[in-house]
């Protein structure tokens, strides 16, 4: 039984397509691919411009405190106006040792996420609340430092 709503369309034939229409349809996919590639190239050029323009930070050394280095990196990135989209790749190129191993172990998608990268590095280096508790307890007691300096150090450790 035929659907009465489809009756007007029963005798319709597909419109014949000329060579121009067929060619137009066949060119849509390659055009989309080229557009996608152009967008990717634009993004790469934009990244190169941002990364090479004026963002100069010394590479981390084995003597650097990783958390202090990351804070200094963030402050410098903010002062230089580097978009946060580029922070992860910049930091990944500057860290060494275990932090570099963490960066290299991240998937491509995760390597673009600065906060995820930062947390992974700090986790691997065991910089967490327990780390600061140990430092806090180690600083208590007799010390050659002046009391005000010790008090400020303890406050800083307590805040972390």
N, C-alpha and C positions, 0 to 999 in steps of 0.2 A: 504494500500500500504506500502510495506516495504522500509525502508531507505537503499539505496545501500551501505552506509558507514558501516552499521551494519551487512551486509551479512556474513562476515567471522566469526562473533561471534555467529551466529544463532544456530549452532549445538554444541556449547560449553556447557558442564555440569560443575557445581561447583565441584571442586576437593573434593574428599572424605577426611575427616579429621580423623586422627587416634586419639586414646585416649590421646596421648602425646600432640597433638596440642590443643585439647579441654581443657585439664588440664592447659596448658600454658595460654590460653585465660582467663580461669576462675580465674587464679591467678594474673592477671594483676591489677585488681581493689584493692584487698587486699594489694598488694605490694605497690601500689600508696598511699593508706591510711597509711600504715606503714611508708613510706618515709616521708609523710607529718607530721605525729606525731613525727618522729625523728627530723625533722627540727624544729618543735615547741619546743621540749625538749631542743635542742641545743641552741635555742634562749633564753629560760628561764634560762638555766645554765649560758649562757654568760651574761645575765642581772644580775643574782645574783652575779656573779664574779665582774662585774663592780660596782654594787651598794654597795657591802660589802667590797671590797678590801681596799680602803683607803679614801673613800669619806666621810669625817666626817664634818658636818656642824651643828651647834646648831639649834634647832627648833626655829622658829620665836616666839617672845613674843608679848604680847599686847602693849608693849611700843615701839616696833620697828617701824621705818618708813618703810612701805611696799616696796616702790620704792627703798630705800637704801638697804633693805634686798635682794631684787631681784638682784640688781647690784652686791652686795657682793657675792651672790650665783653664779652668772654668772662668776665673776672673779675667784672664787675658783674652779669652774668646769673646766674652761680653764686651770688654773695652774695645776690641778690634772690630766689633760688629759682625763677627762670623755667625752665620745662621746656624741654629742648633742642629739642623739636618746634617751638617758636615762635622759636628764635634766627634762623633764616634770614629769616623775614618781617621781624623787627625790624631785623636788620642791613641788609637790602635797602632799608628805608625811611630809613636813616640815612647811607648812603654817598653820595658825589657823584662827578661827573666820569666817568672811565673805569670806576670801580668800579660806579657806578650803571648805566652802559651794559651792563656784564657781567650784572648782576642782571636787567635788563629783557630781555636776550637769552636767558635761561634759559627752558626749557619750564616749564609749570606744575608738572609732577612734580619736575623738578630744583630748582625754586625752593623746595621744601619741605625739601630736603636741605642742611643747614647746611655740612657738611664739603665737599660738592661746590661749593657757592656760594663758600665761603672759598678753596678751591684755585683756582677759576676766576678770582676777583678777583686773587689773588696772582700767578697766571700772566700775566694781562693786564697787570698793573702791573710785570711782569718782576722780581718779588721771588722769587729762586731762589738756589741756591748760587753761581752765577756773579756775581750781584749782590753777594753778600757777599764774594766773592773780590776784586772790584774795590774795594769799600770798605776791605777789609783792606789791600790794596796801597797804596791812596791814603793811609792813615793811617800807614804806615811812614815812617820818616825824621824829619827835624827837625820839631819841633812846639813851640809855646809851652806846651803843657800839661805839667803835672807828670808825671813818669814813671809813678807809680802809676795815675793816671787813664788815661793812654794804655794802660798794660798791661791794665787792666780792660776798656777799650773794645775792644782787640784780642782779648781772651779772649771777650768777648760776641760779636764778629763771627765768631770761629773756631767757636764753639758752634752758630751758625746754619747 
